[in-house]
Amino acid sequence: MHLIKEIKLYDADSLEYSGSMIVNGSKWKYAGVKDDHLVRMTSGMPLKAALACLISFNFVYDVIESTAE
């Protein structure tokens, strides 16, 4: 088993759902995020660095954890 996280992104002003980051081990990717500038600027960053940048793109987040076999 290993831990899989889904990090749900929300607009910081309206709290409208804006997509997710799917984390599997040390790798992560965006799912359903429509902000192309965010994707271009943060893809390839370490996860902690990308999370620190989210507020500058007006996003806040919530971490959902689950396990997979």
DSSP file (Angstrom, degrees, kcal/mol; ACC not computed):
  #  RESIDUE AA STRUCTURE BP1 BP2  ACC     N-H-->O    O-->H-N    N-H-->O    O-->H-N    TCO  KAPPA ALPHA  PHI   PSI    X-CA   Y-CA   Z-CA
    1    1 A M              0   0    0      0, 0.0     2,-0.3     0, 0.0    68,-0.2   0.000 360.0 360.0 360.0 145.8    0.0    0.0    0.0
    2    2 A H  E     -A   68   0A   0     66,-2.1    66,-2.2     2,-0.0     2,-0.4  -0.975 360.0-102.0-140.9 158.6    1.1    3.6   -0.6
    3    3 A L  E     -A   67   0A   0     -2,-0.3    22,-0.9    64,-0.2     2,-0.5  -0.625  29.9-169.4 -85.1 130.4   -0.5    6.9    0.2
    4    4 A I  E     -AB  66  24A   0     62,-2.9    62,-2.4    -2,-0.4     2,-0.4  -0.977   7.0-162.6-116.9 132.1   -2.2    8.9   -2.6
    5    5 A K  E     -AB  65  23A   0     18,-2.1    18,-3.1    -2,-0.5     2,-0.5  -0.910  10.4-160.8-114.7 141.5   -3.2   12.5   -2.0
    6    6 A E  E     -AB  64  22A   0     58,-3.2    58,-3.2    -2,-0.4     2,-0.7  -0.992   9.0-160.3-114.9 125.3   -5.6   14.6   -3.8
    7    7 A I  E     -AB  63  21A   0     14,-3.2    14,-2.1    -2,-0.5     2,-0.4  -0.911  10.8-151.2-107.5 108.9   -5.1   18.3   -3.3
    8    8 A K  E     -AB  62  20A   0     54,-2.6    54,-1.8    -2,-0.7     2,-0.4  -0.662   8.9-146.2 -85.3 131.7   -8.3   20.1   -4.2
    9    9 A L  E     -AB  61  19A   0     10,-3.1     9,-3.2    -2,-0.4    10,-0.5  -0.783  16.8-176.4-101.8 140.1   -7.8   23.7   -5.4
   10   10 A Y  E     -AB  60  17A   0     50,-2.8    50,-2.6    -2,-0.4     2,-0.2  -0.978  35.6-102.6-134.2 146.1  -10.3   26.5   -4.7
   11   11 A D  E  >  -A   59   0A   0      5,-2.4     4,-2.2    -2,-0.3    48,-0.2  -0.512  32.3-136.4 -62.8 130.8  -10.4   30.1   -5.8
   12   12 A A  T  4 S+     0   0    0     46,-2.6    -1,-0.1    -2,-0.2    47,-0.1   0.763  98.1  40.8 -66.7 -25.8   -9.3   32.1   -2.7
   13   13 A D  T  4 S+     0   0    0     45,-0.3    -1,-0.2     1,-0.1    46,-0.1   0.913 131.0  20.3 -88.1 -47.9  -12.1   34.7   -3.1
   14   14 A S  T  4 S-     0   0    0      2,-0.1    -2,-0.2     3,-0.0     3,-0.1   0.615  89.4-133.6 -98.2 -14.2  -15.1   32.7   -4.0
   15   15 A L     <  +     0   0    0     -4,-2.2     2,-0.3     1,-0.2    -3,-0.1   0.717  48.6 159.9  60.2  24.6  -14.0   29.2   -2.8
   16   16 A E        -     0   0    0     -5,-0.1    -5,-2.4     1,-0.1    -1,-0.2  -0.586  50.3-102.9 -73.8 135.1  -15.2   27.8   -6.1
   17   17 A Y  E     +B   10   0A   0     -2,-0.3    -7,-0.3    -7,-0.2    -1,-0.1  -0.362  41.1 178.0 -60.3 134.4  -13.6   24.4   -6.9
   18   18 A S  E     -     0   0A   0     -9,-3.2    16,-0.5     1,-0.5    17,-0.3   0.194  48.4 -77.8-128.4  15.7  -10.9   24.9   -9.5
   19   19 A G  E     -B    9   0A   0    -10,-0.5   -10,-3.1    14,-0.2    -1,-0.5  -0.687  49.5 -91.9 117.2-171.9   -9.4   21.4  -10.1
   20   20 A S  E     -BC   8  31A   0     11,-2.6    11,-2.7   -12,-0.2     2,-0.5  -0.904   7.6-134.5-140.6 163.9   -6.9   19.1   -8.3
   21   21 A M  E     -BC   7  30A   0    -14,-2.1   -14,-3.2    -2,-0.3     2,-0.6  -0.998  24.3-151.0-116.6 127.5   -3.4   18.1   -7.9
   22   22 A I  E     -BC   6  29A   0      7,-3.1     7,-1.7    -2,-0.5     2,-0.5  -0.899  11.4-164.2-103.4 121.5   -3.0   14.3   -7.7
   23   23 A V  E     +BC   5  28A   0    -18,-3.1   -18,-2.1    -2,-0.6     2,-0.4  -0.919  14.0 174.1-112.0 125.2    0.1   13.2   -5.7
   24   24 A N  E >   -BC   4  27A   0      3,-3.0     3,-1.7    -2,-0.5     2,-0.4  -0.899  67.5 -51.9-131.1 101.2    1.4    9.7   -6.0
   25   25 A G  T 3  S-     0   0    0    -22,-0.9   -20,-0.1    -2,-0.4   -23,-0.0  -0.572 121.4 -20.5  68.8-124.5    4.6    9.2   -4.0
   26   26 A S  T 3  S+     0   0    0     -2,-0.4     2,-0.3    -3,-0.1    -1,-0.3   0.418 124.4  84.8 -96.7   0.9    7.0   12.0   -5.0
   27   27 A K  E <   +C   24   0A   0     -3,-1.7    -3,-3.0    19,-0.1     2,-0.3  -0.783  52.8 175.1-104.5 147.7    5.2   12.7   -8.4
   28   28 A W  E     -C   23   0A   0     -2,-0.3     2,-0.3    -5,-0.2    -5,-0.2  -0.977   6.7-177.2-146.0 159.0    2.3   14.9   -8.8
   29   29 A K  E     -C   22   0A   0     -7,-1.7    -7,-3.1    -2,-0.3     2,-0.2  -0.980  29.5-105.3-151.4 158.6    0.1   16.3  -11.7
   30   30 A Y  E     -C   21   0A   0     -2,-0.3     2,-0.4    -9,-0.2    -9,-0.2  -0.592  27.3-167.3 -84.3 148.8   -2.8   18.6  -12.2
   31   31 A A  E    S-C   20   0A   0    -11,-2.7   -11,-2.6    -2,-0.2     3,-0.1  -0.953  71.3  -8.4-137.8 117.4   -6.3   17.3  -13.0
   32   32 A G  S    S+     0   0    0     -2,-0.4     2,-0.5     1,-0.2   -11,-0.1   0.631  85.3 145.6  77.0  13.8   -9.0   19.6  -14.2
   33   33 A V        -     0   0    0    -13,-0.2    -1,-0.2     1,-0.1   -14,-0.2  -0.752  27.6-173.6 -88.2 126.1   -7.1   22.9  -13.7
   34   34 A K        +     0   0    0     -2,-0.5     2,-1.3   -16,-0.5    -1,-0.1   0.500  55.0 101.9 -98.5  -5.3   -8.0   25.4  -16.4
   35   35 A D     >  -     0   0    0    -17,-0.3     4,-2.1     1,-0.2     5,-0.2  -0.664  49.4-175.2 -82.6  94.5   -5.4   28.1  -15.4
   36   36 A D  H  > S+     0   0    0     -2,-1.3     4,-2.8     1,-0.2     5,-0.2   0.840  80.3  56.6 -61.8 -35.0   -2.8   27.5  -18.1
   37   37 A H  H  > S+     0   0    0      2,-0.2     4,-2.4     1,-0.2    -1,-0.2   0.927 107.7  48.2 -64.1 -44.2   -0.4   30.0  -16.6
   38   38 A L  H  > S+     0   0    0      2,-0.2     4,-2.0     1,-0.2     5,-0.3   0.934 113.0  48.3 -58.1 -47.6   -0.4   28.2  -13.2
   39   39 A V  H  X S+     0   0    0     -4,-2.1     4,-1.9     1,-0.2    -2,-0.2   0.929 113.6  46.3 -61.9 -46.6    0.2   24.9  -14.9
   40   40 A R  H  < S+     0   0    0     -4,-2.8    -1,-0.2     1,-0.2    -2,-0.2   0.898 116.4  44.4 -63.3 -40.6    3.1   26.2  -17.0
   41   41 A M  H  < S+     0   0    0     -4,-2.4    -1,-0.2    -5,-0.2    -2,-0.2   0.786 123.6  30.6 -78.4 -28.0    4.8   28.0  -14.1
   42   42 A T  H >< S+     0   0    0     -4,-2.0     3,-2.1    -5,-0.2    -2,-0.2   0.627  84.4 110.1-111.7 -15.3    4.5   25.3  -11.5
   43   43 A S  T 3< S+     0   0    0     -4,-1.9   -14,-0.1    -5,-0.3    -4,-0.0  -0.410  85.8  25.6 -61.6 135.0    4.6   22.0  -13.3
   44   44 A G  T 3  S+     0   0    0      1,-0.4    -1,-0.3   -16,-0.2     3,-0.1   0.236  94.3 121.3  93.3 -12.9    7.9   20.2  -12.5
   45   45 A M  S <  S-     0   0    0     -3,-2.1    -1,-0.4     1,-0.1     2,-0.1  -0.441  77.2 -93.9 -74.2 155.2    8.4   22.0   -9.2
   46   46 A P     >  -     0   0    0      0, 0.0     4,-2.2     0, 0.0     3,-0.4  -0.417  42.6-110.5 -60.2 150.1    8.7   20.0   -6.0
   47   47 A L  H  > S+     0   0    0      1,-0.2     4,-2.7   -21,-0.2     5,-0.2   0.893 116.1  52.3 -54.7 -46.9    5.3   19.7   -4.4
   48   48 A K  H  > S+     0   0    0      1,-0.2     4,-1.8     2,-0.2    -1,-0.2   0.870 110.3  49.0 -61.4 -36.5    6.0   21.9   -1.4
   49   49 A A  H  > S+     0   0    0     -3,-0.4     4,-1.2     2,-0.2    -1,-0.2   0.911 111.1  49.4 -68.4 -42.1    7.3   24.7   -3.7
   50   50 A A  H  X S+     0   0    0     -4,-2.2     4,-0.9     1,-0.2     3,-0.4   0.906 110.2  51.1 -63.6 -41.4    4.2   24.4   -5.9
   51   51 A L  H >< S+     0   0    0     -4,-2.7     3,-0.6     1,-0.2     4,-0.4   0.886 107.1  53.8 -63.6 -37.9    1.9   24.6   -2.9
   52   52 A A  H 3< S+     0   0    0     -4,-1.8     3,-0.3     1,-0.2    -1,-0.2   0.789 108.3  51.1 -66.4 -26.8    3.7   27.7   -1.6
   53   53 A C  H >X S+     0   0    0     -4,-1.2     3,-1.1    -3,-0.4     4,-0.6   0.655  85.7  87.6 -83.4 -16.8    3.1   29.4   -5.0
   54   54 A L  G X<>S+     0   0    0     -4,-0.9     5,-2.0    -3,-0.6     3,-1.5   0.852  81.7  56.4 -57.4 -40.3   -0.7   28.7   -5.1
   55   55 A I  G >45S+     0   0    0     -4,-0.4     3,-1.6    -3,-0.3    -1,-0.3   0.816  98.9  61.2 -65.4 -28.1   -1.8   31.8   -3.2
   56   56 A S  G <45S+     0   0    0     -3,-1.1    -1,-0.3     1,-0.3    -2,-0.2   0.702 106.2  47.5 -70.2 -16.7    0.1   34.0   -5.7
   57   57 A F  G <<5S-     0   0    0     -3,-1.5    -1,-0.3    -4,-0.6    -2,-0.2   0.209 126.2-106.7-100.7  10.8   -2.3   32.5   -8.3
   58   58 A N  T < 5S+     0   0    0     -3,-1.6   -46,-2.6     1,-0.2     2,-0.4   0.835  77.4 131.6  66.8  38.0   -5.3   33.2   -6.0
   59   59 A F  E   < -A   11   0A   0     -5,-2.0     2,-0.3   -48,-0.2    -1,-0.2  -0.939  35.8-172.1-119.4 143.8   -5.8   29.6   -5.0
   60   60 A V  E     -A   10   0A   0    -50,-2.6   -50,-2.8    -2,-0.4     2,-0.3  -0.800  18.4-150.2-118.6 168.6   -6.1   27.9   -1.6
   61   61 A Y  E     -A    9   0A   0     -2,-0.3     2,-0.4   -52,-0.2   -52,-0.2  -0.933  17.4-152.5-144.3 162.7   -6.2   24.1   -1.2
   62   62 A D  E     -A    8   0A   0    -54,-1.8   -54,-2.6    -2,-0.3     2,-0.5  -0.998  23.1-135.7-134.3 133.7   -7.5   21.2    0.9
   63   63 A V  E     -A    7   0A   0     -2,-0.4     2,-0.5   -56,-0.2   -56,-0.2  -0.808  16.9-171.4 -97.2 125.5   -5.5   17.9    1.2
   64   64 A I  E     -A    6   0A   0    -58,-3.2   -58,-3.2    -2,-0.5     2,-0.4  -0.973  10.0-162.3-113.9 123.6   -7.5   14.6    0.9
   65   65 A E  E     +A    5   0A   0     -2,-0.5     2,-0.3   -60,-0.2   -60,-0.2  -0.852  16.7 159.8-110.5 143.9   -5.5   11.4    1.7
   66   66 A S  E     -A    4   0A   0    -62,-2.4   -62,-2.9    -2,-0.4     2,-0.4  -0.952  30.9-121.3-148.2 165.8   -6.4    7.8    0.8
   67   67 A T  E     -A    3   0A   0     -2,-0.3     2,-0.4   -64,-0.2   -64,-0.2  -0.866  18.7-163.3-112.8 149.1   -4.5    4.6    0.5
   68   68 A A  E      A    2   0A   0    -66,-2.2   -66,-2.1    -2,-0.4    -2,-0.0  -0.964 360.0 360.0-128.0 146.3   -4.1    2.3   -2.5
   69   69 A E              0   0    0     -2,-0.4    -1,-0.1   -68,-0.2    -2,-0.0   0.438 360.0 360.0 -96.1 360.0   -3.0   -1.3   -2.7
